[in-house]
Amino acid sequence: MASIDAAGTTDVGRKRKGNEDSFLLDDDLGFYVLADGMGGHAAGEVASRIVVDSMRDFLRRFAADPAGAEQLPVADARLSKASNLLLNAVHIANQAVHQQAQKKISYQGMGSTVSAVLLSGDRLTAVNVGDSPIYLVRGGAVEEVSTPHTMMAEYKEMAPAAARNVGGHLQHVLTRAMGLKDRIEPAVREIRLSGGERVIICSDGLSDKVTPEEILAVAAQERPERAVNRLVSMANDRGGDDNITVIVARIGALNPGRSSGDPPGEASAGNQRGRRSIAVDYDTETASHRTYVSEIREEGVFLQTKEAVAAGEEIWLTFTRPTDGDSIMVGGRVASRSSSGIEVRFDNLSPDQRRWIASLSEDDI
């Protein structure tokens, strides 16, 4: 696993008397989680703490007993073992909150959001329930990799045009939350890493006040411990209406050699047909994958892949330069596909992006 530099902090904000957010950083596990509680009295604080502690204990137990992970009750054959482990941790935590809510009248109806990431090799798994966002920063861009479970988000998905006229009161009406039912359906996403990414997890006390672009600017410029404090200060300066919690994790260079994302039978970057290759992560609306390329043209690139990516489909490419590990993300569209891969045409590259792409050829890949 890559080296990780991570920091987190929480603040009550300017308007609330108590703090119902909980968070945890575990660099040894590569596990980072944030929970935003809800409920009367101290119930929200209790719910979020149960979520974080339950997931931590579950993951630590199976880290010490990997063989036991084969017997997990929740299994998705499309996902890696690490992702299935994280999904099971969410389900266990949901049951723990739900069961505790039945024991005391003051806890009835308590719940929590949860947003967590687990790093394993060159793969990141992001999972969430509720509306606490997870952002991924790479290639000079920021992307929300979590799925907001709110009435507003779901309405936008069903009727994008009409959603502009819907009142903001639906923005934080949750459609899913931990502990309200004995079963939950988390959103999960697997992402290939190239090294150098930043991961940001925050409660809506931050995301309501600070835009993703502002979060990008701070996370890209500051070390994690300075970034989290600066972001909290920004949210408080703009009202601090809610509890504010933020985690920033900076992923270092990945360990050299074959990674879990390398195609079977192919060499790792730097050892392909005697030529230096460039790692590329490519993301569609439904999936993320990794491959390597040894030729990039000004207008586009050919990716060797067996994945089902259709001609005309929008795609995002993140290239990592082998000389210094720097990376860039550019958009494109699949121009054509064949049995061996897909031809991608870049979309509207900026002058800086064109110069960066040109520098790859200068590196004699």
N, C-alpha and C positions, 0 to 999 in steps of 0.2 A: 504494500500500500504506500501511497505517496506520503511525504511529510506534510503535516498539517499545522498551521498556526491559527488558533481560534481564540475568540473571546466572546463573552456575553455579559449583558447587564440588564437590570430591570429597575424601573422607576415608577412610583405611584402616580406621577403626573401632577397637574395643578388643581384638578377638580375632585378627584376621588379620595375617600378617607382610607380605604384599604387597597391592597394589591392582590388581585385574583389571578395574576400570571405566575407561571412556574416555568423554569427551563433547566436544562442540563447539558453539559459538554463532557464527553468521554472520548478523549483523543486515542486511548488504547483501543477502543472498539471502533473508532471512526463514526461515532454516534452522536447526533445533535438533535435535540428535541425542544419544542416550545408548546405550552398549553395555555390557553386563555379561558379561565373558568367563568361560569355563569350560575346564578342562583341567589336566593335571598340569604341575608345574614352573612355567615362566613362560608356558605356552601360552595360558592364558586372557587374559593381558595382551596377548599378540601378536594373538590373534583379535579382541579388542575394538578394538584400535588399527587393524587392517586395515579393519574395518567402517567406522569413523568416517572414516578418511583416504580410503578408496575412494569413499564417498558424497560427501564434500566435493569431491574432485577431479572426479568425474563431473558434479555439479551446476554447479560453476564453469566447466567446459568448455562445457556447453550454455548457460549464461548468456551466454557470449561468442559463441556460435554458435546462436541460436534456430532457424535453418532446419534445423540438423542434428537437432533434436528430432523432426522429422517422420518420420525414418527409424528411430526406436527399435524394437528387436525386440519389446518387450512393449507391447501397446496394448489398452486397454479402452475401447470406445466410450461406455460409460456415465459415464466419468470425464473431468475436465477435463485439459487439456494439462499443467498443473502436477502434478496427481496422477499422471498417467502417467509424468512425468519422475521423480518421487520413487520410484515403483514400480520403474522401471528401475534407479535407483541402488541399491535394495535387492538386486535380482537380481545386479547387477555385483559388489557387495560380497560376497554369498554365494559367488559363484564364486571371488573372490579368496581368501577364507578356505579354501575347499575345496581349491583348487589348492595353496596354501601348505602345507596339512596333509599333502599327499602327498610333500612334498620332504624332510621331516625326521622321523625316528622319534619324536623328543620332541614333535612337533607333532600326531601322529596322534590323532584323536578330539577335537581342540580345536574349540571353537565359541563362540558368543556370542548373547545376545539383542540386539535392536535396537528402539528406539522413537524415532520422529522425527516432527517436524512441519515443514510447509512452508507459509508464508503467501504468498498471491498475491491481491492486490486485497482483496475482502471475503470470501475463502474460506480456510479452514484445512484442510489435508489431514493426517490423522494416520495413520501406518502403524507396524505393529509385528510382530515375530516374537519369541515368548517371553513372559516374564511381567513385564517392566519397565513399570509403568503410566504412562499419560498421563491427566492430569486436566484438565478444563476448568471454570473457576470463572466463573459469570456469574449475575446476578440473585439473589445471596445463596445460591446452591446450588453444589455440586460434583458433577461427573459423571465417571466413568471412561469415556473415549472409545476406549481401546484394548481389545483382546480378549486375555485371558490364555490362553496356549497351555500349559496344565498338565493333568495327569490329573485333578486335583481339579475344575478348572473345567469340563472336558468331562463329567465324571461328574455334576456338579451340573446341567448342561444336559440330560443324558439322564434322570436320576432325581433330581429336586430333594429329594424327601422322604428317600430312602435315603442321600443324600450326607451327611446329618447324622451318620450312624454310621460314616463312613469316617475312618480315621486321618489325622492331620495330616501323615504322612510323604509323602502324595501331593501336598501343597500346592505343592512346587517341583520335582516331576518333570515336566520339559518334554516336550511332544509335538512341538514344532517349535523348531529353533535354527539359527542361521546357521552354514554351513560343514560340517554333518554330511553333507549330500548335495549333489549338483551342481545341484539345483533346489529352490526353496523357494516356499511359498505364504504371502505376508504377508497380514495383515488390514489393510484400508484403510477409511477413513471420511472423507467430505467434510462440512464444517460451515460454514454461513454465519455470518459475524461481524457484530455490530452496533457494536463498539467498546467498550472498557472491560473486556474479558475478561482473565482470567489463565490461562496454560497452565503446567502443572507436569509435568515428566517426572522420574522418579526410578527408582533401582534398588531391589530388594527389601530392601536394607539399611535403607532408610527406610520403605517401605510395610509391612514386617513389624512395625515399632515405633511408627509414627505413623499414626493413622486418617485417612481422607479428610476427616472433619469437622475434625480438628485442622489438617490441611494447609490446608483452606479458611480457617480462622480466621487463620492466620499469613499466608498469601498475600494475603488481602484487606486486612490491616491494615498490613503492612510493605512497604517498597520491596523490589524483587527482591534486591538485594545483602544486605540485612539478613535477608530471609526465608530465603534458602538457608542462611546461617550458623546461624540459629536452629533450623531444621529438623534440620540435622546434629547440633547440640548435643542436641536432644531425643532423637534416635535413640541417641546415645552415652550419654546419661544413663540410658537404659533397657537398656543392655547392650552396644550396639555390636557385635553378633555378626558382622556382615558389613561389607564395604565399603559406604560410603554416598555416593551421588552424587545431586545434585538440580539441576535447571534450573527457574528461574521466569522467565516472560516476561509482561510486562504490555503489553497491546495498547491503544494510544491511540485517539483519535477517528479514524474512517475519513475519507478524503478526501471532500469534498462532491461532489455531482454524481452522474450515473448510475453505478451499480456493475454488476459482472458478474452480480449476483443480481437486478437489476430485471427484471420481466416485460417482454417485448417490447412496444413501443408505449405503455408507461405511464411516467408521470413519476416522478422520484425523490421521496423524502420531502421534504415542505415545498413541493411544487409540484403537488399533485394536486387538480384542480378548484378551484384557488384557496384550498384549505384546507390547514392543516398536518396532515400524516399521521404516524402512528406506525409505526416499523419493528417488525416482529415476525418472529422466527425460530421456526419450529415443527419439533419433532423427534418422529418416531415411532420404533418399534423398529428400523426399517430404513433411514430416510433423514432428511435435514435439508434444510429449504427456507427461503426468505425471501419475505415479501410485506409489504404495508403496509395499515393499516386507518385509517379516518377516523371510526369510531364504536365505542366499547366500552361495553357495558352491565354492570351489576353482576353479572348471572348468567352472562354469556358474551360471545362475539364471533363475528362472521361473517368468515371468511377467504376472499377471492377466490383460488381456486387450481384448476388443472387436474390436479393430482397425484392419483394413485389412493389416496385415504385413505378407508377404509371406515367406515360408521356403526358406532358402538360401540367404535372403536379408541381406545386410550389415546394421549394427545398431551401434549407439554410445550411451553409457549409462553413465549418470552422477549421482553418488550416493552421498547423503548427510548424514554425520554421525550425529545421534541425540544428542550425548553427547556434541559436541562442534561446530556443524554447518559446520565443514570442509567438503570439497567435492573433488571428483576425477572423471575424465572422462576416460573410457576405451572403446575400440572397441570390437566388437563381430559380430556374425552372427547367424541368426535365424536357429536353428537346426530342430525344428518341431513346429507345432502349433496345437491347439485343440480348442474346442468350448469355453474353459475358458481362454486361453491365449497362450503365446509363450515361448518356451524353447530357451534360448540364451546361446551360448558357447563363452567364452572370447577368444580373439585373442592375442597371443604372449604377455602376461603380463610381464612387467619388474619386477625385484626383488622388487623394491620399491612399485609397484602397488600390487604385491602379498602380501606384508606385510600389506599394507593399507587395502586390502580386508579381510585379516585374522583378522585385528583388529576389524572389524565389528562383527564377531562372538564372540570375546572376550568381546564385549559390552553387551552380553546377550540379543540380540534382539529377 
